[in-house]
Amino acid sequence: MSSANKETDGKPGPDASEGAGRSLDFVRKIVAEDNASGKWDGRVVTRFPPEPNGYLHIGHAKSICLNFGIAAENNSVCHLRFDDTNPEKEETEYVESIQADVHWLGWDWGKNLFYASDYFEQMYEYAVQLIKAGKAFVCDLTADQVRHSRGTLTTPGKDSPFRNRSIEENLDLFQRMRAGEFDEGTKTLRAKIDMASPNLNLRDPVMYRILKAHHHRTGDKWCIYPMYDYAHCISDSIEHITHSICTLEFEDHRPLYDWFLNELDVYHPQQIEFARLNLTYTVMSKRKFLELVRGGHVSGWDDPRMPTISGFRRRGYTPESIRDLCSRVGVAKNDSVVDFAMLEHCLREDLNKRAPRMMAVLRPIKVVLTNYPEGQTEEMDAVNNPEDPSAGTRKVPFSRVLYIEQDDFREVPPPKFYRLSPGREVRLRYGYFITCQEVVKDSAGNVVEVHCTYDPATRGGDSPDGRKVKATIHWVSAEHAINAEVRLYDHLFRKEDPDDVAEGQTYLDNLNPNSLEVLTDCRLEPSLADAKPGAPVQFERLGYFCADPVDSRPGKPVFNRTATLKDTWAKIAKTGGR
């Protein structure tokens, strides 16, 4: 028995507690019924089997949470198994990134880390067994010829002219394929099932193809590699998986999964399919991700606009918010598309509780308090998080020259504009009431300074005489502010469905030209100088941000906007879509 059968060291994950009290979805009901009937002798063993040919995306997060979550809820284990059967597209970088993503989401596989390549020898022996049983044959048709001979949904396929080779000839040819005697594309091993089957997956599918490529784990030991449908069920069987949970596109592949295991008469897990997670304004294709990266449309797999897990992490999303989304979406049997606003809502609910509030000015305009003593500095008490009293307060320096947002001043205010304008009084957050007295313009007529007076009696932002103002604005002290770069991210695509294109166009034509705006002259309160990369912070009135984990440096921070403060999903949910 393979060591993969030992159910050990699977540390319970977050869903063991996060899922408490909720109603069971159809997959969990199957698991519960199996436990009640003793079908698997009380065992529950799941697996997450990514291909190491790219970075994981948000859709994978749902599968991760489902498989690891079910294992945790049943005090069992979930295997992390890499389906490394295509050496031409696989890299160690992807293996490492996938492990990092699963860990970041809060899950641990313990000793249960496996690779399909662990089982290449056993897969080969099983293939020989099928040949000897007359259930597999070596075919000389090219890939194009195989496709043309397969038929359509309404017409049956045609038998390969090599389908009736003798068992002895097939064994000899398959052994010579392994020995490297034949060129790529000249021969495959195919299962002998039924070329007239209404399920195209059963029309003599390819089991092995010749690939003379270096494998990141096995080197040059093999030059034939199993196809996914064959390798997947064999790996599940060897590892004694109980519930092989797949996304819905594998539903039509289940009969082939069952055929291989039945013909081999080996341990047979149950395959269950569920609907994958799809988000608006995103694509969920590794091929398209590669095109975006290689075409320079994004900076890499972890670009904060990418729907990869590493992209969300770099942008400042939390694992809790992504797990919350997966829990809210639930597990269904029919595909659907989730509004991106729902994910942002989950994020805001999480960050609202934990993110400290800080002050930052992204598009600064200078304010001079003409009646404030020159050279004087005060320290104002600022609340770190009003949702968390235990977060306490901090000191924020205040001086004669400040920066405020350009949008918080209008020389000629439009209707219902209550912020700073000539003759108007506003409150500075944690500071004083100030009144605009004069503006200073450059030679082009642009306002470059706003001169104001302050009321010393309103320290802390309250007036002892009870007068009210209609606006409170944030600020930073010019003398103490740090300069920073801030990157404002928006959807990578302009349309909810990026694949909705006119004839002759591709999803690339729906790229959003305004998906990234870089501001290089931002001013932040000094406490943000050494912000911890990736740690969330709310810039008051502006949104949630984090110091970029790649480009930010102590004293020279670079901040990514994670999300704005406006929560469109909360409004949709409250009104029922009205």
C-alpha positions in Angstrom: 0.0 0.0 0.0 1.3 3.5 -0.9 2.2 5.8 1.9 -0.5 8.0 0.4 -3.1 5.9 2.1 -2.0 6.9 5.6 -4.4 9.6 6.8 -2.0 11.7 9.0 -1.0 15.2 9.9 -3.9 17.1 8.3 -4.2 20.2 10.6 -7.8 21.4 10.9 -8.4 24.5 8.9 -10.5 27.6 9.4 -13.7 26.1 8.0 -13.9 23.6 10.9 -15.3 26.5 12.9 -16.4 28.9 10.2 -18.9 26.4 8.8 -20.5 25.6 12.2 -24.2 25.9 12.2 -24.8 26.3 8.5 -27.0 24.0 6.5 -25.3 21.3 4.5 -24.8 21.7 0.8 -25.4 18.7 -1.5 -21.7 17.6 -1.4 -21.6 17.7 2.4 -24.9 15.8 2.5 -23.4 13.0 0.4 -20.4 12.9 2.8 -22.8 12.8 5.8 -24.9 10.1 4.3 -21.8 8.0 3.5 -20.6 8.5 7.1 -24.0 7.4 8.4 -24.1 4.3 6.2 -20.4 3.3 6.8 -19.7 3.3 3.1 -16.1 4.2 3.5 -15.6 2.6 7.0 -15.9 6.1 8.6 -13.1 7.6 6.4 -13.3 10.9 4.7 -10.3 11.7 2.5 -10.5 14.5 -0.1 -7.8 16.0 -2.4 -7.1 19.2 -4.2 -5.3 18.3 -7.4 -4.0 21.4 -9.3 -1.9 21.3 -12.4 1.5 23.1 -11.9 1.2 25.0 -15.1 0.2 28.4 -13.7 -0.8 30.3 -10.6 -4.1 29.5 -8.8 -7.0 31.9 -9.4 -10.0 32.9 -7.3 -12.0 30.0 -8.8 -9.6 27.5 -7.3 -10.2 29.1 -3.9 -13.7 27.6 -3.9 -12.4 24.2 -4.6 -9.7 24.6 -1.9 -12.1 25.7 0.7 -14.6 22.9 -0.2 -12.1 20.1 -0.2 -10.0 21.2 2.8 -13.1 22.4 4.6 -14.9 19.0 4.3 -11.8 17.2 5.6 -11.5 19.6 8.5 -15.2 19.3 9.4 -14.8 15.5 9.5 -11.5 15.6 11.5 -9.8 14.0 8.5 -7.3 15.0 5.8 -7.2 16.6 2.4 -4.3 15.7 0.1 -2.5 18.4 -2.0 -1.6 16.5 -5.1 0.0 18.1 -8.2 -1.1 16.7 -11.5 2.3 17.1 -13.1 1.7 15.1 -16.3 2.6 17.8 -18.8 6.2 18.7 -18.5 6.1 21.2 -21.4 4.0 23.6 -19.4 5.0 22.9 -15.8 7.5 24.7 -13.6 8.8 24.5 -10.0 7.8 28.2 -9.7 4.1 27.2 -10.1 4.5 24.3 -7.6 5.8 26.7 -5.0 3.2 29.4 -5.7 0.4 26.9 -5.3 1.7 25.7 -2.0 2.0 29.3 -0.8 -1.5 30.2 -1.9 -3.1 27.2 -0.1 -1.2 28.0 3.1 -2.2 31.7 2.8 -5.9 30.7 2.6 -5.4 29.0 5.9 -5.0 25.3 5.0 -2.4 22.7 5.7 -2.0 19.3 4.1 0.6 18.0 6.7 2.4 15.0 5.3 -0.1 14.6 2.6 1.7 16.3 -0.3 1.8 14.1 -3.4 2.5 14.3 -7.2 1.0 12.3 -10.0 4.6 11.7 -11.0 4.9 9.7 -7.8 2.8 7.1 -9.5 4.1 7.0 -13.1 5.5 3.5 -12.7 2.2 2.2 -11.3 0.3 4.0 -14.1 2.5 2.3 -16.7 1.9 -1.1 -15.1 -1.9 -0.5 -15.1 -1.7 0.5 -18.8 0.1 -2.8 -19.5 -2.7 -4.6 -17.7 -5.3 -2.9 -19.9 -3.4 -3.9 -23.0 -3.2 -7.5 -21.9 -7.0 -7.4 -21.3 -7.6 -6.2 -24.8 -8.8 -2.8 -23.5 -6.0 -0.6 -24.8 -4.1 -0.3 -28.1 -1.3 1.6 -29.6 -2.5 4.0 -32.4 -0.5 5.6 -35.2 -3.0 8.3 -36.1 -1.9 11.9 -35.6 -3.7 14.2 -33.2 -5.7 15.8 -36.1 -6.6 12.4 -37.5 -7.9 11.3 -34.1 -10.0 14.4 -33.8 -11.5 13.9 -37.3 -12.3 10.3 -36.6 -14.0 10.9 -33.3 -17.2 12.1 -34.9 -19.7 14.6 -33.4 -22.5 14.7 -30.9 -24.9 13.5 -33.7 -22.6 11.2 -35.7 -20.6 8.2 -34.4 -16.8 8.0 -34.6 -14.8 5.7 -36.8 -12.6 3.0 -35.5 -8.9 3.5 -35.8 -7.3 1.3 -38.4 -4.9 0.2 -35.7 -7.6 -0.7 -33.2 -7.3 -4.4 -33.8 -3.6 -4.8 -33.4 -2.7 -8.0 -31.4 -2.0 -7.8 -27.7 1.6 -8.8 -28.4 2.1 -6.0 -30.9 0.6 -3.4 -28.6 2.8 -4.6 -25.7 5.9 -4.4 -27.9 5.0 -1.0 -29.3 4.1 0.5 -25.9 7.4 -0.8 -24.4 9.2 0.8 -27.3 7.3 4.1 -26.8 8.6 4.1 -23.3 12.1 3.4 -24.5 12.0 6.5 -26.7 12.2 4.8 -30.1 9.4 6.9 -31.6 9.1 10.6 -32.3 6.5 12.8 -30.7 3.1 12.7 -32.3 3.7 9.4 -34.1 2.0 7.1 -31.6 -0.4 7.2 -28.6 -1.9 4.6 -26.3 -5.7 4.7 -26.5 -8.3 3.0 -24.4 -10.6 0.6 -26.4 -14.1 1.5 -25.4 -16.8 2.5 -27.9 -16.4 4.8 -30.9 -20.2 5.1 -31.2 -20.8 6.1 -27.6 -23.0 9.2 -27.1 -20.3 10.4 -24.7 -17.4 11.6 -26.8 -15.0 11.1 -23.8 -15.6 7.3 -24.2 -14.7 7.2 -27.9 -11.3 5.5 -27.5 -9.6 8.3 -25.5 -5.9 8.8 -25.5 -4.2 7.5 -22.3 -0.5 8.2 -23.2 1.3 10.4 -25.6 5.0 10.8 -26.4 6.6 14.0 -25.0 10.4 14.2 -25.0 10.5 17.0 -22.5 12.4 17.4 -19.3 10.2 16.9 -16.2 10.7 19.2 -13.2 10.7 16.1 -10.9 11.5 13.0 -12.9 14.0 14.6 -15.2 14.5 12.6 -18.5 13.4 9.3 -17.0 10.1 9.3 -19.0 9.3 10.2 -22.5 5.6 9.1 -22.4 3.2 10.8 -20.1 -0.4 9.9 -19.1 -3.3 12.1 -20.0 -5.2 13.8 -17.2 -8.3 11.6 -17.3 -6.2 8.5 -16.8 -3.7 9.9 -14.3 -6.4 11.5 -12.2 -8.5 8.5 -11.4 -5.4 6.3 -10.8 -3.9 8.8 -8.4 -7.2 9.0 -6.5 -7.3 5.2 -6.3 -3.7 4.8 -5.1 -4.3 7.5 -2.4 -7.6 5.9 -1.3 -9.5 9.1 -1.7 -13.1 8.7 -0.7 -14.8 11.7 -2.4 -13.1 13.0 -5.5 -14.7 16.5 -5.8 -14.4 18.1 -9.2 -15.8 21.1 -11.0 -18.8 20.7 -13.3 -16.9 20.5 -16.5 -15.7 17.0 -15.4 -19.2 15.6 -15.2 -19.1 14.2 -18.7 -15.7 12.7 -17.8 -17.1 10.7 -14.8 -18.0 7.6 -16.9 -14.4 7.4 -18.1 -13.2 7.8 -14.5 -15.4 4.9 -13.6 -14.5 2.8 -16.7 -10.7 2.9 -15.9 -11.2 1.9 -12.3 -13.8 -0.8 -13.0 -11.7 -2.4 -15.8 -8.6 -2.4 -13.5 -10.7 -3.7 -10.6 -9.0 -1.4 -8.1 -10.1 0.8 -5.2 -12.8 3.1 -6.6 -13.5 6.6 -5.1 -16.7 8.5 -5.8 -16.4 11.5 -8.2 -18.8 14.4 -7.4 -19.1 17.5 -9.5 -20.0 21.1 -8.3 -20.3 24.4 -10.0 -17.1 26.4 -10.2 -16.8 30.0 -9.0 -17.0 32.7 -11.7 -16.7 36.4 -11.1 -17.8 39.4 -13.2 -15.1 41.5 -14.8 -12.6 38.6 -14.8 -11.4 35.7 -17.0 -10.7 32.3 -15.4 -8.3 30.8 -18.0 -4.7 30.0 -17.4 -4.2 30.4 -21.2 -5.5 33.9 -21.1 -3.5 34.7 -17.9 -0.4 33.7 -19.9 -1.4 35.9 -22.7 -2.0 38.8 -20.4 1.4 38.3 -18.7 3.5 37.6 -21.9 1.7 40.4 -23.7 2.7 43.0 -21.1 -0.9 43.8 -20.3 -0.2 43.2 -16.6 3.1 43.1 -14.6 2.9 39.4 -13.8 0.8 36.6 -12.4 0.6 38.5 -9.1 -0.4 41.8 -10.7 -3.1 43.2 -8.3 -5.5 43.4 -11.2 -5.2 39.7 -11.9 -7.9 37.3 -10.4 -5.1 35.0 -9.2 -4.9 34.3 -5.5 -1.4 35.9 -5.4 -2.8 38.9 -7.2 -5.6 39.4 -4.6 -3.0 38.9 -1.8 -0.7 41.5 -3.2 -3.6 43.9 -3.7 -4.4 43.6 0.0 -7.3 41.1 0.1 -7.5 38.9 3.2 -7.8 35.1 3.3 -10.8 35.6 5.6 -12.7 37.7 2.9 -12.1 35.1 0.2 -13.2 32.2 2.5 -16.2 34.3 3.4 -17.1 34.7 -0.3 -16.8 31.0 -0.9 -19.1 30.3 2.1 -21.7 32.8 0.9 -21.7 31.6 -2.7 -22.2 28.0 -1.4 -21.9 24.8 -3.4 -24.4 24.2 -6.2 -24.9 22.0 -9.2 -25.4 24.7 -11.8 -22.9 27.3 -13.1 -23.5 30.9 -12.2 -21.6 34.2 -12.2 -21.0 36.1 -8.9 -20.9 39.9 -8.9 -17.4 41.1 -8.1 -19.1 43.6 -5.7 -20.0 40.6 -3.5 -16.3 39.8 -3.0 -15.6 43.5 -2.2 -18.4 43.5 0.3 -16.8 40.4 2.1 -13.5 42.3 2.1 -14.9 45.5 3.5 -16.8 43.6 6.3 -13.5 42.0 7.3 -11.3 45.1 7.0 -13.8 47.4 8.7 -13.2 45.4 11.9 -9.4 45.1 11.6 -7.8 47.8 9.5 -6.4 50.8 11.4 -7.5 54.3 10.2 -4.8 56.6 9.0 -4.7 59.9 7.1 -3.3 60.2 3.6 -3.7 62.9 0.9 -3.4 61.4 -2.6 -3.8 64.6 -4.6 -2.4 67.3 -2.4 -3.1 71.0 -2.3 -1.3 73.2 0.3 -3.2 74.9 3.1 -1.5 77.6 5.2 -3.0 78.6 8.5 -2.0 82.2 8.6 -2.8 82.8 12.2 -1.2 79.6 13.5 2.2 80.2 15.2 5.2 79.6 12.9 7.4 76.7 14.0 4.8 75.3 16.4 3.8 71.6 16.3 1.1 69.9 18.2 0.1 66.3 18.5 -3.5 65.4 18.0 -5.1 62.3 19.4 -6.5 60.1 16.6 -8.6 57.0 16.9 -7.0 53.9 15.3 -10.3 52.0 14.7 -13.7 53.1 16.0 -14.9 49.5 15.5 -12.3 48.2 17.8 -11.8 50.2 21.0 -8.9 48.0 22.0 -6.9 49.4 19.1 -6.5 52.6 21.1 -5.2 55.9 19.7 -2.1 57.4 18.2 -0.5 60.9 18.0 -0.7 62.8 14.7 1.5 65.9 14.2 -0.3 69.2 13.3 1.5 72.3 12.1 0.9 75.6 10.3 1.2 74.2 6.8 -1.0 71.2 5.9 -2.0 69.2 2.8 -5.6 68.4 2.0 -7.2 66.7 -1.0 -7.7 68.8 -4.1 -11.3 67.6 -4.3 -11.9 69.0 -0.8 -11.5 72.6 -2.1 -13.5 74.5 -4.8 -12.9 78.2 -5.5 -16.4 78.3 -7.0 -18.3 75.6 -5.2 -21.0 73.7 -7.1 -24.5 73.2 -5.5 -24.4 71.0 -2.4 -20.6 71.2 -2.1 -20.0 71.7 1.7 -16.3 71.3 1.9 -13.7 74.1 1.8 -14.3 77.1 -0.3 -13.8 80.9 0.1 -15.5 82.1 3.3 -16.6 78.7 4.4 -15.7 77.0 7.6 -15.0 73.2 7.9 -13.7 70.8 10.5 -10.2 69.2 10.2 -10.4 65.6 11.4 -9.0 65.5 15.0 -7.8 69.1 14.5 -9.5 72.5 14.4 -12.2 74.4 12.6 -10.7 76.4 9.7 -12.1 79.1 7.4 -10.8 79.8 3.9 -9.8 83.5 3.5 -7.7 83.6 0.3 -6.3 81.5 -2.6 -2.9 81.7 -4.3 -2.6 80.9 -7.9 0.2 80.2 -10.3 0.8 82.0 -13.6 -1.6 79.6 -15.3 -4.4 80.5 -12.9 -4.3 77.2 -11.0 -4.8 77.3 -7.3 -1.6 76.2 -5.5 -2.3 77.4 -2.0 -5.3 78.0 0.2 -4.8 80.5 3.0 -7.1 79.9 6.1 -7.5 80.9 9.7 -8.1 78.5 12.5 -10.1 78.7 15.6 -7.8 77.7 18.6 -10.9 77.0 20.7 -11.9 74.1 18.5 -9.0 71.8 19.2 -10.0 68.2 18.7 -12.7 69.1 16.2 -15.4 70.4 18.5 -16.7 74.0 19.0 -17.3 75.1 22.6 -20.0 77.6 21.4 -21.9 74.8 19.7 -21.7 76.0 16.2 -21.9 73.4 13.5 -20.1 72.8 10.2 -21.3 70.6 7.3 -18.0 68.9 6.4 -15.1 67.2 8.0 -12.0 66.7 5.9 -8.7 64.9 6.5 -5.2 66.3 6.2 -1.5 65.8 6.9 1.1 68.1 8.3 3.4 69.2 5.4 6.4 69.3 7.6 6.0 65.8 8.9 4.3 64.1 5.9 6.1 61.3 4.0 6.0 61.1 0.2 4.6 57.9 -1.2 3.5 56.3 -4.5 -0.1 55.1 -4.5 -1.5 52.8 -7.1 -5.3 53.0 -7.7 -6.6 49.8 -9.2 -9.9 49.2 -11.0 -11.3 46.2 -12.9 -8.9 44.8 -15.5 -11.8 44.6 -18.0 -14.5 47.1 -18.9 -17.3 44.6 -19.3 -18.8 42.2 -16.8 -18.2 39.4 -19.3 -14.8 40.1 -20.9 -15.6 37.4 -23.6 -18.6 39.4 -24.8 -17.0 40.8 -28.0 -18.0 41.7 -31.5 -17.0 39.5 -34.4 -13.2 39.7 -35.0 -12.5 40.8 -31.5 -11.1 39.0 -28.5 -11.4 39.5 -24.7 -8.2 41.7 -25.0 -10.4 44.3 -26.7 -12.3 44.7 -23.5 -9.2 45.6 -21.4 -9.9 48.6 -19.3 -7.3 51.4 -20.2 -8.0 53.0 -16.8 -7.4 49.8 -14.7 -4.4 51.4 -13.0 -3.6 55.0 -12.1 -0.3 55.7 -10.4 0.0 58.8 -8.1 3.6 59.7 -7.3 3.2 62.8 -5.1 1.0 61.5 -2.3 1.5 62.7 1.3 0.9 60.4 4.2 1.0 60.8 8.0 4.5 59.8 9.3 3.2 56.6 11.1 2.9 55.0 7.6 6.6 55.4 6.8 7.4 51.8 7.8 4.1 50.2 7.0 4.3 46.4 7.0 4.0 45.1 3.5 0.5 43.5 2.9 -0.9 44.8 6.2 -4.3 46.5 5.7 -5.0 50.1 6.4 -7.9 52.4 5.8 -7.0 55.8 4.4 -9.8 57.9 6.0 -12.5 58.8 3.5 -10.5 57.2 0.6 -10.6 53.5 0.9 -8.6 50.4 2.0 -5.0 50.1 1.1 -1.9 48.1 1.8 1.8 48.6 1.4 2.9 46.7 -1.8 4.6 43.4 -0.7 7.0 43.6 -3.7 7.9 47.3 -4.3 7.4 49.0 -0.9 10.5 49.8 1.1 10.9 51.2 4.7 10.8 55.0 4.4 9.7 54.7 0.8 6.3 53.0 0.9 4.3 52.1 -2.2 0.6 51.6 -1.5 -2.0 49.6 -3.4 -5.7 50.5 -3.2 -7.4 47.3 -2.2 -11.0 48.7 -2.4 -12.9 51.9 -2.1 -15.2 52.6 0.8 -18.4 52.6 -1.3 -20.1 49.2 -0.9 -22.4 48.6 -3.8 -23.2 45.0 -2.9 -24.5 46.0 0.6 -27.0 48.3 -1.1 -28.0 45.6 -3.6 -28.5 43.1 -0.8 -30.5 45.5 1.3 -32.8 46.6 -1.5 -33.1 43.2 -3.0 -31.7 44.5 -6.3 -34.2 47.4 -6.6 
